[in-house]
Amino acid sequence: MIPKVTLETFRFEEPALLWLLAIPAALVALWCWRVVRRRADARRMAAARVLPVRERFNFAGDLTFWLAALIASALCIVAIAKPQARIALSRRASADIVILQDASASMYVNDVRPDRWRRSVTFLRTFAEALSWKGDRVALALFAQLSAPQVRLTKDPNSLFFFLDNLGDHSPFRLENLTTWDTNIEEGIRWGLNLIEKDQQLFGKSGNPKAFLVVSDGQAWTGDVARALQTAKDRKVPVFVVGVGTTVGGMIPEPVGVSVAISNRSNWFASRTRRARRSVVRRFPAVQTCSAMDDSLTSLG
């Protein structure tokens, strides 16, 4: 939609220069006087001469050139006065967003309905629907002890929604696997940085700003989160964290058909959502946190 310009929004940056218009205005008045004199002379000449045909005289003759010159000079004065119109024009910038979804055993806890995993998938769907997808690119990776990339940076929303639809009612990392019982946020952030670097190697440097969206309950058992955040800060990639779960927490379900060692672990493993430490936020101001998934879903729709 083309914005409208009104007299209220129209202004000159250098209005003092407009007084110069008095010069071409005076010359226009002189030009009009010369045209009147020319027309009078033409009438007298027509009355004094007797010709077999009617003699025709140009209206302004050579004075037409001077009229064009005066108009051009007046327009130049208006131009150097810099006319402007202040209008409101909203433009939504695009971004490259790497979603890092926690898929460890603690996401099986049902302290939020229906459980942490399905609650986080609902949030990701709401987040994806809120994007304009006009230049935006989104990538998705799951992490526990190891990272599992799902979608590379893409402009196609169907690719992301396809994986969200097929993530199922629980994490693809099964409780029967030992690696599921570990949460390594550093590994997830490291994979995200490698993805951005690989995308630049394949498709060139993108003008979109980069950002990480980490969806997790905040319990990191291995890895150095502070070191990962420092690396992201050095690469100028802000990290946004969305917490899923409650501070009360709940018990991790017992795996089925596994060894007694792992089964016994689940009986005493409880998971609680950890709030971001103030020291970490103070040290890494690029990290922005949201302590409750309900707040995120409310703000997004």
Backbone as JSON, one array per atom type, in Angstrom:
{
  "sequence": "MIPKVTLETFRFEEPALLWLLAIPAALVALWCWRVVRRRADARRMAAARVLPVRERFNFAGDLTFWLAALIASALCIVAIAKPQARIALSRRASADIVILQDASASMYVNDVRPDRWRRSVTFLRTFAEALSWKGDRVALALFAQLSAPQVRLTKDPNSLFFFLDNLGDHSPFRLENLTTWDTNIEEGIRWGLNLIEKDQQLFGKSGNPKAFLVVSDGQAWTGDVARALQTAKDRKVPVFVVGVGTTVGGMIPEPVGVSVAISNRSNWFASRTRRARRSVVRRFPAVQTCSAMDDSLTSLG",
  "N": [[0.85, -1.2, 0.0], [0.61, 2.16, -0.94], [1.8, 4.9, 0.86], [-0.02, 7.84, 1.88], [0.43, 11.29, 1.17], [-0.01, 14.23, 2.89], [-0.91, 17.7, 3.58], [-0.28, 18.07, 6.2], [1.84, 16.39, 6.72], [3.75, 17.26, 4.97], [6.73, 19.09, 4.41], [9.52, 21.45, 4.38], [13.0, 21.02, 4.4], [14.9, 23.04, 4.28], [13.55, 25.74, 4.66], [14.2, 28.44, 4.57], [15.35, 29.07, 2.17], [13.33, 29.44, 0.41], [12.61, 32.06, 0.01], [13.94, 32.93, -2.16], [12.31, 32.51, -4.29], [11.03, 34.82, -4.81], [12.44, 36.22, -6.73], [12.18, 34.87, -9.35], [9.42, 35.22, -9.39], [9.07, 37.99, -9.59], [10.26, 38.35, -12.07], [8.5, 36.91, -13.66], [6.27, 38.53, -13.51], [7.3, 40.71, -14.93], [7.6, 39.43, -17.36], [4.96, 38.94, -18.08], [4.12, 41.59, -18.48], [5.66, 42.21, -20.71], [4.51, 40.47, -22.57], [1.93, 41.52, -22.76], [2.54, 44.03, -23.91], [3.57, 43.1, -26.34], [1.32, 41.91, -27.54], [-0.28, 44.15, -27.85], [1.23, 45.68, -29.69], [1.07, 43.92, -31.83], [-1.65, 44.07, -32.48], [-1.89, 46.76, -33.27], [-0.22, 46.78, -35.51], [-1.61, 45.03, -37.18], [-3.91, 46.49, -37.63], [-2.94, 48.7, -39.01], [-1.9, 47.79, -41.4], [-2.9, 46.63, -44.59], [-3.79, 43.68, -45.92], [-4.17, 40.96, -48.28], [-4.75, 38.52, -47.08], [-5.39, 37.26, -43.77], [-3.1, 38.25, -41.35], [-1.1, 36.34, -39.13], [0.06, 36.24, -35.8], [2.43, 34.98, -33.49], [1.61, 34.02, -30.12], [3.32, 34.56, -27.81], [5.82, 34.58, -28.89], [9.35, 34.84, -28.93], [9.39, 35.11, -26.23], [8.4, 32.84, -24.99], [10.46, 31.04, -24.49], [11.78, 32.32, -22.38], [9.85, 32.19, -20.42], [9.79, 29.43, -19.9], [12.38, 29.19, -18.88], [12.17, 30.66, -16.5], [10.28, 29.15, -15.09], [11.75, 26.78, -14.76], [13.88, 27.71, -13.16], [12.46, 28.39, -10.84], [11.56, 25.88, -10.01], [14.02, 24.68, -9.45], [14.81, 26.17, -7.22], [12.87, 25.34, -5.4], [13.62, 22.69, -5.23], [16.21, 22.75, -4.03], [15.45, 23.58, -1.57], [14.66, 21.27, -0.38], [12.11, 19.52, -0.25], [10.04, 17.52, 1.84], [8.26, 14.66, 3.06], [6.85, 13.32, 5.83], [6.2, 10.11, 6.63], [4.64, 7.15, 7.9], [6.01, 4.05, 7.76], [5.94, 0.74, 7.99], [8.11, -2.01, 8.28], [8.94, -5.36, 8.2], [11.64, -7.07, 9.31], [13.62, -9.83, 8.15], [14.95, -12.97, 9.44], [17.42, -15.43, 10.43], [16.75, -18.27, 12.09], [17.67, -20.64, 14.41], [16.35, -23.41, 15.79], [16.7, -25.08, 18.76], [15.83, -27.9, 20.19], [15.17, -29.45, 23.21], [15.42, -32.88, 23.78], [15.73, -34.77, 25.71], [15.51, -37.22, 28.43], [14.15, -35.92, 30.47], [12.15, -34.5, 29.22], [10.0, -36.12, 29.08], [8.5, -35.8, 31.31], [5.42, -35.05, 32.93], [4.64, -32.62, 34.18], [3.53, -30.39, 33.11], [0.68, -29.92, 31.03], [0.05, -31.59, 27.91], [2.39, -33.05, 28.39], [5.88, -32.27, 28.84], [7.2, -32.52, 26.38], [5.21, -32.57, 24.28], [4.07, -30.15, 24.89], [6.12, -28.36, 24.29], [6.38, -28.83, 21.54], [3.94, -27.87, 20.67], [4.34, -25.18, 21.25], [6.44, -24.62, 19.41], [5.11, -24.95, 16.99], [3.22, -22.88, 17.15], [4.99, -20.74, 17.22], [6.19, -20.99, 14.67], [3.99, -20.52, 13.04], [3.58, -17.86, 13.58], [5.59, -16.54, 12.25], [6.48, -14.55, 9.4], [7.61, -15.64, 7.12], [8.68, -14.41, 4.95], [11.4, -14.16, 3.63], [12.44, -15.11, 5.99], [14.34, -17.7, 7.57], [14.47, -20.96, 8.89], [15.83, -23.4, 11.07], [16.02, -26.67, 12.53], [16.89, -28.65, 15.31], [17.38, -31.47, 17.41], [18.4, -32.29, 20.72], [20.18, -34.18, 23.15], [22.28, -36.0, 24.86], [23.72, -36.07, 22.56], [23.47, -34.3, 19.42], [20.85, -34.11, 17.03], [20.3, -33.26, 13.91], [17.44, -31.98, 12.21], [16.12, -30.25, 10.36], [17.58, -28.23, 7.95], [18.65, -24.77, 7.48], [15.99, -23.18, 6.07], [13.67, -21.69, 3.78], [11.24, -22.7, 3.38], [8.2, -23.23, 4.79], [6.74, -25.58, 4.88], [8.54, -27.68, 5.16], [9.43, -27.46, 7.81], [6.98, -27.72, 9.23], [6.31, -30.28, 8.46], [8.16, -31.91, 9.83], [7.48, -31.21, 12.44], [4.92, -32.25, 12.57], [5.49, -34.93, 12.51], [6.96, -35.53, 14.72], [5.74, -36.79, 16.78], [4.09, -38.12, 19.78], [5.92, -38.21, 21.77], [9.38, -37.78, 22.65], [11.74, -38.48, 20.04], [14.03, -39.64, 20.99], [14.52, -42.41, 22.74], [13.67, -43.66, 25.99], [14.97, -45.97, 26.59], [17.53, -45.75, 25.67], [20.81, -44.98, 26.66], [21.99, -42.49, 26.09], [19.87, -40.76, 26.06], [19.41, -40.01, 28.63], [20.91, -37.88, 29.31], [21.65, -34.39, 29.17], [22.95, -32.09, 27.09], [23.48, -29.03, 26.56], [25.46, -27.46, 25.52], [26.39, -28.98, 23.36], [24.2, -28.79, 21.64], [24.17, -26.01, 21.02], [26.69, -25.82, 19.85], [26.3, -27.38, 17.56], [24.42, -25.76, 16.27], [25.96, -23.48, 15.65], [27.8, -24.63, 13.89], [26.06, -25.32, 11.85], [25.24, -22.82, 10.85], [27.69, -21.9, 9.91], [28.24, -23.83, 7.93], [26.13, -23.37, 6.2], [26.81, -20.85, 5.22], [29.09, -21.52, 3.8], [28.03, -23.07, 1.73], [25.97, -21.54, 0.51], [26.75, -18.92, 0.57], [27.25, -15.79, 2.34], [24.62, -14.72, 4.35], [22.35, -11.96, 4.58], [20.6, -11.88, 6.68], [20.0, -11.43, 10.17], [21.26, -13.59, 12.77], [19.99, -16.03, 15.1], [19.52, -18.02, 18.05], [17.11, -20.28, 19.27], [16.43, -21.79, 22.1], [14.74, -24.43, 23.45], [13.98, -25.8, 26.39], [14.08, -27.62, 29.55], [16.0, -26.7, 31.17], [17.79, -28.22, 32.69], [20.96, -29.13, 32.61], [23.19, -31.66, 32.28], [25.72, -32.44, 31.36], [28.5, -30.9, 29.63], [29.62, -27.53, 29.03], [27.82, -24.87, 29.6], [28.22, -22.13, 29.88], [30.57, -21.74, 28.42], [29.66, -22.36, 25.86], [27.79, -20.3, 25.48], [29.5, -18.13, 25.51], [30.92, -18.59, 23.17], [28.86, -18.31, 21.29], [28.3, -15.64, 21.75], [30.67, -14.45, 20.89], [30.46, -14.98, 18.19], [28.44, -13.3, 17.61], [25.76, -14.1, 17.85], [22.69, -14.04, 19.16], [21.1, -15.68, 21.95], [18.07, -17.08, 22.66], [16.05, -18.27, 25.19], [13.58, -20.57, 26.02], [11.74, -21.75, 28.62], [10.36, -24.85, 29.6], [8.04, -26.53, 31.58], [7.72, -26.91, 35.18], [8.73, -25.43, 38.32], [8.27, -27.13, 40.39], [8.32, -29.66, 39.25], [8.58, -33.16, 38.27], [8.39, -36.8, 38.18], [10.5, -38.77, 36.12], [9.29, -40.95, 33.66], [9.34, -44.55, 33.93], [11.46, -46.55, 31.98], [10.64, -49.12, 29.6], [11.34, -52.54, 29.26], [14.16, -52.66, 29.63], [17.48, -52.82, 30.98], [18.08, -53.62, 34.5], [19.62, -51.72, 35.74], [19.23, -49.21, 34.44], [16.49, -49.03, 34.78], [16.21, -48.83, 37.54], [17.3, -46.32, 37.92], [15.38, -44.53, 36.98], [13.48, -44.53, 38.93], [14.22, -42.85, 40.92], [14.82, -40.5, 39.66], [14.07, -37.2, 39.29], [12.72, -34.32, 37.65], [13.08, -30.87, 37.34], [12.17, -27.61, 36.32], [14.65, -25.29, 35.73], [15.36, -22.04, 36.65], [16.88, -19.28, 34.93], [20.18, -18.46, 35.83], [21.09, -15.49, 37.48], [23.68, -14.58, 37.34], [24.63, -15.7, 34.98], [23.0, -14.49, 33.02], [23.74, -11.88, 33.47], [26.39, -11.96, 32.73], [26.26, -12.76, 30.08], [24.66, -10.81, 28.21], [23.28, -11.16, 25.84], [21.69, -13.35, 26.11], [18.38, -14.15, 26.42], [15.64, -14.93, 28.41], [12.69, -16.89, 28.96], [10.61, -17.75, 31.45], [8.38, -19.38, 31.64], [6.4, -21.63, 29.79], [3.71, -21.16, 29.27], [3.5, -18.37, 29.29], [4.88, -17.76, 26.95], [3.31, -18.97, 24.97], [0.99, -17.48, 25.28], [1.82, -14.91, 24.55], [2.38, -15.3, 21.9], [0.0, -15.86, 20.71]],
  "CA": [[0.0, 0.0, 0.0], [1.38, 3.39, -1.05], [1.36, 5.86, 1.88], [-0.53, 9.1, 1.39], [1.1, 12.51, 1.61], [-0.95, 15.32, 3.14], [-0.27, 18.96, 3.94], [0.22, 17.98, 7.57], [3.11, 15.67, 6.73], [4.67, 17.86, 4.01], [7.56, 20.16, 4.99], [10.79, 21.74, 3.72], [14.13, 20.95, 5.33], [15.54, 24.36, 4.25], [12.5, 26.69, 4.23], [14.73, 29.81, 4.4], [15.72, 29.29, 0.77], [12.14, 29.69, -0.42], [12.46, 33.49, -0.3], [14.52, 33.16, -3.49], [11.24, 32.44, -5.29], [10.59, 36.18, -5.13], [13.13, 36.68, -7.94], [11.43, 34.46, -10.56], [8.06, 35.77, -9.37], [9.15, 39.35, -10.16], [10.56, 38.23, -13.5], [7.26, 36.47, -14.31], [5.45, 39.74, -13.67], [7.89, 41.44, -16.05], [7.3, 38.67, -18.57], [3.56, 39.21, -18.41], [4.06, 42.95, -19.02], [6.21, 42.17, -22.05], [3.53, 39.8, -23.42], [0.87, 42.49, -23.02], [3.07, 44.99, -24.89], [3.7, 42.43, -27.64], [-0.01, 41.75, -28.11], [-0.75, 45.49, -28.27], [1.94, 46.0, -30.93], [0.54, 43.07, -32.92], [-2.95, 44.59, -32.89], [-1.69, 48.01, -34.02], [0.32, 46.45, -36.83], [-2.67, 44.42, -37.99], [-4.86, 47.53, -38.03], [-2.3, 49.67, -39.91], [-1.56, 47.15, -42.66], [-4.01, 46.02, -45.33], [-3.26, 42.52, -46.65], [-5.26, 40.14, -48.84], [-5.04, 37.44, -46.12], [-5.22, 37.66, -42.37], [-1.76, 37.99, -40.84], [-1.12, 35.7, -37.83], [1.22, 36.5, -34.95], [2.58, 34.07, -32.37], [1.11, 34.66, -28.89], [4.4, 35.11, -26.98], [7.04, 34.68, -29.66], [10.56, 34.4, -28.25], [9.2, 35.18, -24.78], [8.08, 31.5, -24.48], [11.69, 30.47, -23.95], [12.08, 32.92, -21.07], [8.89, 31.64, -19.45], [10.29, 28.1, -19.52], [13.55, 29.36, -18.04], [11.72, 31.12, -15.18], [9.67, 28.0, -14.4], [12.83, 25.87, -14.38], [14.61, 28.29, -12.02], [11.61, 28.29, -9.65], [11.6, 24.49, -9.57], [15.34, 24.44, -8.86], [14.8, 26.74, -5.87], [12.07, 24.43, -4.56], [14.38, 21.46, -5.03], [17.28, 22.95, -3.05], [14.82, 23.72, -0.25], [14.49, 19.9, 0.08], [10.76, 19.16, 0.23], [9.97, 16.21, 2.48], [6.96, 14.22, 3.59], [7.05, 12.33, 6.88], [5.16, 9.09, 6.58], [4.9, 5.97, 8.71], [6.13, 2.88, 6.91], [6.4, -0.4, 8.79], [8.75, -3.07, 7.52], [9.33, -6.47, 9.06], [12.9, -7.64, 8.86], [13.71, -11.28, 8.21], [16.0, -13.48, 10.32], [17.75, -16.85, 10.4], [16.5, -18.76, 13.44], [18.0, -22.04, 14.62], [15.62, -23.93, 16.94], [17.37, -26.19, 19.44], [14.79, -28.49, 21.03], [15.61, -30.47, 24.16], [14.71, -34.15, 23.59], [16.26, -35.7, 26.69], [14.52, -37.98, 29.2], [13.35, -35.03, 31.31], [11.02, -33.98, 28.46], [8.88, -37.06, 29.25], [7.78, -35.47, 32.54], [4.11, -34.46, 32.64], [4.25, -31.57, 35.13], [2.66, -29.5, 32.33], [-0.2, -30.74, 30.19], [-0.05, -32.99, 28.34], [3.71, -33.28, 28.97], [6.82, -31.23, 28.39], [7.53, -32.66, 24.97], [4.11, -32.11, 23.44], [3.89, -28.72, 25.15], [7.14, -27.63, 23.54], [6.05, -28.94, 20.11], [2.85, -26.91, 20.45], [4.96, -23.85, 21.2], [7.18, -24.46, 18.16], [4.13, -24.76, 15.92], [2.69, -21.51, 17.29], [6.08, -19.84, 16.83], [6.34, -21.06, 13.21], [2.83, -19.87, 12.41], [3.68, -16.42, 13.79], [6.58, -15.98, 11.34], [5.95, -14.11, 8.11], [8.22, -16.48, 6.11], [9.09, -13.57, 3.82], [12.83, -14.0, 3.83], [12.87, -15.82, 7.19], [14.81, -19.07, 7.42], [14.4, -21.65, 10.17], [16.43, -24.72, 11.16], [15.56, -27.4, 13.72], [17.74, -29.73, 15.77], [17.08, -32.04, 18.71], [19.64, -32.61, 21.43], [20.2, -34.75, 24.49], [23.73, -36.05, 24.98], [24.17, -35.75, 21.21], [22.53, -33.52, 18.63], [20.3, -34.77, 15.84], [19.69, -32.25, 13.04], [16.2, -32.36, 11.56], [15.86, -29.37, 9.22], [18.58, -27.18, 7.74], [18.06, -23.45, 7.28], [15.14, -23.23, 4.89], [12.59, -20.71, 3.67], [10.01, -23.45, 3.12], [7.55, -23.59, 6.05], [6.24, -26.95, 4.83], [9.57, -28.58, 5.67], [9.4, -27.42, 9.27], [5.72, -28.27, 9.73], [6.34, -31.72, 8.24], [8.86, -32.54, 10.94], [6.7, -31.02, 13.66], [3.8, -33.19, 12.54], [5.96, -36.31, 12.63], [7.76, -35.72, 15.93], [5.01, -37.74, 17.6], [3.63, -37.75, 21.12], [7.03, -38.23, 22.71], [10.67, -37.51, 22.03], [12.28, -39.6, 19.27], [15.08, -40.26, 21.79], [13.81, -43.33, 23.61], [14.21, -43.79, 27.35], [15.8, -47.16, 26.66], [18.89, -45.4, 25.26], [21.55, -44.29, 27.71], [22.28, -41.11, 25.71], [18.69, -39.93, 26.31], [19.4, -39.59, 30.04], [21.89, -36.79, 29.47], [21.3, -33.15, 28.48], [24.16, -31.35, 26.77], [23.09, -27.83, 25.82], [26.63, -27.0, 24.78], [26.43, -29.7, 22.1], [23.19, -28.22, 20.78], [24.63, -24.7, 20.53], [27.81, -26.05, 18.94], [25.74, -27.81, 16.28], [23.8, -24.61, 15.63], [27.01, -22.65, 15.06], [28.32, -25.34, 12.72], [25.05, -25.24, 10.79], [25.33, -21.49, 10.25], [28.94, -21.84, 9.16], [28.12, -24.66, 6.74], [25.21, -22.69, 5.29], [27.56, -19.78, 4.57], [30.0, -22.13, 2.83], [27.28, -23.59, 0.6], [25.11, -20.57, -0.17], [27.25, -17.56, 0.75], [26.86, -15.09, 3.56], [23.25, -14.19, 4.33], [22.19, -10.68, 5.24], [19.7, -11.99, 7.82], [20.61, -11.65, 11.49], [21.15, -14.96, 13.26], [19.53, -16.18, 16.48], [19.22, -19.36, 18.53], [15.95, -20.43, 20.15], [16.62, -23.02, 22.86], [13.56, -24.85, 24.2], [14.5, -26.81, 27.3], [13.7, -27.45, 30.95], [17.1, -26.01, 31.83], [18.69, -29.12, 33.4], [22.09, -29.54, 31.78], [24.01, -32.56, 33.08], [27.08, -32.4, 30.86], [28.77, -29.74, 28.78], [29.83, -26.23, 29.67], [26.88, -23.95, 28.98], [28.85, -20.8, 29.84], [31.51, -21.71, 27.3], [28.88, -22.31, 24.62], [27.22, -18.96, 25.35], [30.59, -17.22, 25.16], [31.21, -18.79, 21.76], [27.78, -17.68, 20.53], [28.47, -14.19, 21.88], [31.78, -14.06, 20.01], [29.95, -15.04, 16.81], [27.35, -12.3, 17.54], [24.5, -14.81, 17.67], [21.97, -14.02, 20.44], [20.47, -16.93, 22.35], [16.8, -16.91, 23.35], [15.75, -19.52, 25.9], [12.2, -20.75, 26.45], [11.67, -22.83, 29.59], [9.13, -25.65, 29.6], [7.97, -27.28, 32.82], [7.47, -26.15, 36.4], [9.79, -25.54, 39.32], [7.97, -28.29, 41.22], [8.84, -30.79, 38.5], [7.9, -34.45, 38.32], [9.23, -37.98, 37.99], [10.69, -39.27, 34.76], [8.67, -42.28, 33.57], [10.24, -45.7, 33.91], [11.55, -47.18, 30.66], [10.11, -50.48, 29.51], [12.16, -53.51, 28.54], [15.58, -52.3, 29.69], [18.21, -53.45, 32.07], [17.68, -53.19, 35.83], [20.39, -50.54, 36.13], [18.55, -48.02, 33.97], [15.15, -48.99, 35.38], [16.32, -48.32, 38.91], [17.61, -44.89, 37.88], [14.19, -43.73, 36.72], [12.64, -44.46, 40.11], [14.59, -41.72, 41.78], [15.14, -39.31, 38.86], [13.03, -36.18, 39.16], [13.15, -33.21, 36.79], [12.48, -29.58, 37.64], [12.61, -26.54, 35.43], [15.59, -24.39, 36.4], [15.35, -20.65, 36.18], [18.21, -18.83, 34.51], [20.97, -17.81, 36.86], [21.31, -14.07, 37.21], [25.08, -14.36, 36.98], [24.81, -16.04, 33.57], [22.36, -13.44, 32.23], [24.53, -10.66, 33.62], [27.63, -12.15, 31.99], [25.93, -12.88, 28.66], [23.41, -10.05, 28.03], [22.55, -11.58, 24.64], [20.79, -14.43, 26.47], [17.09, -13.7, 26.91], [14.94, -16.11, 28.87], [11.27, -16.88, 29.28], [10.6, -18.77, 32.49], [7.2, -20.25, 31.58], [5.89, -21.88, 28.44], [2.4, -20.55, 29.13], [3.69, -16.97, 28.92], [5.3, -17.71, 25.54], [2.15, -19.27, 24.13], [0.06, -16.37, 25.35], [2.35, -13.77, 23.79], [2.4, -15.61, 20.48], [-1.28, -16.02, 20.08]],
  "C": [[0.88, 1.24, 0.0], [0.9, 4.38, 0.0], [0.94, 7.17, 1.26], [0.23, 10.27, 2.0], [0.07, 13.61, 1.73], [-0.18, 16.58, 3.49], [0.29, 18.92, 5.35], [1.58, 17.29, 7.64], [4.16, 16.3, 5.81], [5.42, 19.02, 4.67], [8.79, 20.34, 4.12], [11.9, 21.69, 4.77], [14.86, 22.29, 5.41], [14.52, 25.41, 3.81], [13.03, 28.1, 4.01], [15.08, 30.1, 2.95], [14.53, 29.62, -0.11], [11.97, 31.16, -0.76], [13.06, 33.81, -1.67], [13.47, 33.08, -4.59], [10.72, 33.83, -5.64], [11.23, 36.69, -6.42], [12.42, 36.17, -9.2], [10.01, 34.97, -10.57], [8.06, 37.18, -9.96], [9.43, 39.29, -11.66], [9.35, 37.73, -14.28], [6.33, 37.65, -14.52], [5.97, 40.59, -14.83], [7.59, 40.76, -17.37], [5.86, 38.91, -19.01], [3.4, 40.61, -19.02], [4.57, 42.98, -20.45], [5.24, 41.47, -23.03], [2.39, 40.74, -23.76], [1.32, 43.52, -24.05], [3.16, 44.35, -26.28], [2.34, 42.29, -28.31], [-0.58, 43.09, -28.6], [-0.08, 45.91, -29.58], [1.42, 45.19, -32.1], [-0.81, 43.59, -33.4], [-2.8, 45.88, -33.7], [-1.16, 47.74, -35.43], [-0.74, 45.84, -37.73], [-3.67, 45.47, -38.46], [-4.26, 48.48, -39.05], [-2.01, 49.09, -41.3], [-2.79, 46.5, -43.28], [-3.42, 44.93, -46.21], [-4.42, 41.71, -47.2], [-5.65, 38.97, -47.94], [-4.78, 37.94, -44.71], [-3.83, 37.26, -41.88], [-1.85, 37.44, -39.41], [0.19, 35.98, -37.09], [1.24, 35.48, -33.81], [2.21, 34.79, -31.07], [2.23, 35.3, -28.09], [5.71, 35.21, -27.74], [8.24, 34.1, -28.91], [10.43, 34.43, -26.73], [8.84, 33.8, -24.17], [9.31, 30.84, -23.87], [11.98, 31.01, -22.55], [11.08, 32.46, -20.01], [9.33, 30.25, -18.98], [11.5, 28.21, -18.62], [13.16, 29.79, -16.63], [11.09, 29.97, -14.38], [10.75, 27.02, -13.93], [13.61, 26.41, -13.18], [13.79, 28.2, -10.74], [11.61, 26.85, -9.12], [12.94, 24.12, -8.95], [15.41, 24.98, -7.43], [14.0, 25.85, -4.92], [12.85, 23.16, -4.27], [15.48, 21.63, -3.98], [16.73, 23.23, -1.66], [14.49, 22.38, 0.37], [13.09, 19.63, 0.63], [10.74, 17.73, 0.76], [8.55, 15.92, 2.93], [7.24, 13.11, 4.6], [5.88, 11.37, 6.9], [5.6, 7.92, 7.46], [4.89, 4.75, 7.8], [6.72, 1.75, 7.74], [6.97, -1.47, 7.88], [9.26, -4.13, 8.48], [10.58, -7.11, 8.51], [12.87, -9.15, 9.0], [14.9, -11.7, 9.08], [16.23, -14.95, 10.03], [17.69, -17.37, 11.82], [16.8, -20.25, 13.48], [17.31, -22.49, 15.91], [16.36, -25.14, 17.48], [16.41, -26.74, 20.48], [15.39, -29.59, 21.9], [14.76, -31.72, 23.97], [15.19, -35.2, 24.57], [15.14, -36.35, 27.49], [13.63, -37.08, 30.04], [12.15, -34.45, 30.56], [9.82, -34.93, 28.49], [8.03, -36.71, 30.46], [6.49, -34.73, 32.2], [3.69, -33.46, 33.7], [3.51, -30.44, 34.44], [1.86, -30.38, 31.38], [0.07, -30.52, 28.71], [1.26, -33.52, 28.9], [4.65, -32.26, 28.37], [7.09, -31.31, 26.89], [6.42, -32.11, 24.08], [3.81, -30.63, 23.67], [4.9, -27.89, 24.35], [6.88, -27.69, 22.04], [4.91, -28.0, 19.76], [3.39, -25.49, 20.38], [5.68, -23.62, 19.88], [6.22, -24.26, 16.98], [3.55, -23.35, 15.96], [3.73, -20.49, 16.86], [6.23, -19.81, 15.31], [5.19, -20.38, 12.5], [2.88, -18.36, 12.56], [4.7, -15.76, 12.86], [5.92, -15.57, 10.02], [6.44, -14.99, 6.96], [8.5, -15.7, 4.82], [10.56, -13.22, 3.99], [13.33, -14.69, 5.08], [13.34, -17.23, 6.84], [14.89, -19.7, 8.81], [15.08, -23.01, 10.03], [15.99, -25.36, 12.48], [16.54, -28.52, 14.03], [17.26, -30.18, 17.15], [18.39, -32.38, 19.4], [19.3, -33.26, 22.76], [21.69, -34.8, 24.85], [24.39, -35.69, 23.65], [23.09, -34.95, 20.49], [22.09, -34.31, 17.41], [19.63, -33.72, 14.98], [18.47, -32.8, 12.32], [15.95, -31.56, 10.29], [17.0, -28.36, 9.13], [17.88, -25.85, 7.57], [17.28, -23.42, 5.97], [14.09, -22.14, 4.96], [11.23, -21.39, 3.5], [9.34, -23.82, 4.44], [7.03, -25.02, 6.06], [7.25, -27.96, 5.37], [9.55, -28.63, 7.18], [8.13, -28.06, 9.81], [5.66, -29.78, 9.51], [7.02, -32.43, 9.4], [8.12, -32.36, 12.25], [5.53, -32.0, 13.71], [4.23, -34.62, 12.81], [6.88, -36.52, 13.84], [7.05, -36.64, 16.92], [4.64, -37.21, 18.97], [4.74, -37.78, 22.15], [8.32, -38.0, 21.93], [11.12, -38.71, 21.21], [13.45, -40.28, 19.96], [14.4, -41.12, 22.86], [14.49, -43.41, 24.98], [15.11, -45.01, 27.48], [17.25, -46.9, 26.28], [19.57, -44.6, 26.36], [21.79, -42.83, 27.38], [21.09, -40.18, 25.95], [18.69, -39.36, 27.71], [20.42, -38.5, 30.31], [21.4, -35.59, 28.67], [22.56, -32.32, 28.32], [23.79, -30.15, 25.9], [24.26, -27.29, 25.01], [26.72, -27.68, 23.41], [25.39, -29.14, 21.13], [23.61, -26.88, 20.2], [25.79, -24.87, 19.56], [27.32, -26.49, 17.56], [25.11, -26.63, 15.54], [24.83, -23.69, 14.98], [27.61, -23.31, 13.83], [27.34, -25.28, 11.55], [25.11, -23.89, 10.08], [26.58, -21.38, 9.39], [28.85, -22.65, 7.87], [27.18, -24.02, 5.72], [25.93, -21.56, 4.54], [28.53, -20.35, 3.53], [29.26, -22.58, 1.57], [26.57, -22.5, -0.2], [25.61, -19.13, -0.04], [26.7, -16.92, 2.0], [25.47, -14.48, 3.39], [23.2, -12.86, 5.07], [21.27, -10.73, 6.45], [20.47, -12.1, 9.13], [20.34, -13.06, 11.98], [20.7, -14.96, 14.71], [19.29, -17.64, 16.77], [18.0, -19.3, 19.43], [16.07, -21.8, 20.82], [15.36, -23.27, 23.68], [13.97, -26.02, 25.08], [13.93, -26.58, 28.69], [14.84, -26.87, 31.77], [18.05, -26.91, 32.6], [19.75, -29.63, 32.45], [23.04, -30.38, 32.64], [25.46, -32.55, 32.64], [27.24, -31.19, 29.95], [28.9, -28.47, 29.59], [28.95, -25.2, 28.97], [27.49, -22.56, 28.85], [29.82, -20.68, 28.67], [30.78, -21.63, 25.97], [28.28, -20.93, 24.41], [28.29, -17.95, 24.98], [30.94, -17.35, 23.68], [30.13, -18.14, 20.89], [27.89, -16.16, 20.6], [29.59, -13.69, 20.98], [31.35, -14.07, 18.55], [28.8, -14.05, 16.58], [26.01, -12.96, 17.2], [23.77, -14.8, 19.01], [21.26, -15.35, 20.68], [19.21, -16.6, 23.14], [16.39, -18.27, 23.93], [14.31, -19.51, 26.34], [12.16, -21.96, 27.39], [10.32, -23.53, 29.54], [9.15, -26.52, 30.85], [7.67, -26.36, 33.99], [8.64, -26.33, 37.35], [9.53, -26.68, 40.29], [8.48, -29.57, 40.57], [8.0, -32.04, 38.63], [8.88, -35.57, 38.06], [9.31, -38.35, 36.52], [10.1, -40.67, 34.68], [9.73, -43.39, 33.49], [10.27, -46.31, 32.52], [11.1, -48.63, 30.73], [11.09, -51.34, 28.73], [13.62, -53.16, 28.51], [16.21, -53.01, 30.86], [17.8, -52.87, 33.4], [18.4, -51.91, 36.23], [19.68, -49.27, 35.7], [17.18, -47.9, 34.61], [15.2, -48.45, 36.79], [16.6, -46.84, 38.93], [16.34, -44.07, 37.76], [13.31, -43.6, 37.95], [13.0, -43.29, 41.0], [14.99, -40.49, 41.0], [13.93, -38.41, 38.78], [13.59, -35.03, 38.35], [12.37, -31.97, 37.15], [13.02, -28.55, 36.68], [13.46, -25.56, 36.22], [15.49, -23.01, 35.79], [16.78, -20.22, 35.85], [18.92, -18.14, 35.66], [21.23, -16.36, 36.5], [22.74, -13.8, 36.79], [25.32, -14.65, 35.51], [24.21, -14.95, 32.69], [23.16, -12.15, 32.3], [25.82, -10.75, 32.81], [27.4, -12.19, 30.49], [24.62, -12.15, 28.41], [22.64, -10.44, 26.79], [21.57, -12.7, 24.93], [19.52, -13.84, 27.04], [16.26, -14.92, 27.22], [13.47, -15.83, 29.06], [11.04, -18.03, 30.23], [9.42, -19.72, 32.37], [6.74, -20.41, 30.15], [4.54, -21.24, 28.23], [2.5, -19.09, 28.72], [4.05, -16.85, 27.45], [4.12, -17.97, 24.63], [1.14, -18.15, 24.13], [0.52, -15.2, 24.5], [2.33, -14.02, 22.3], [1.01, -15.89, 19.91], [-2.35, -16.67, 20.9]]
}
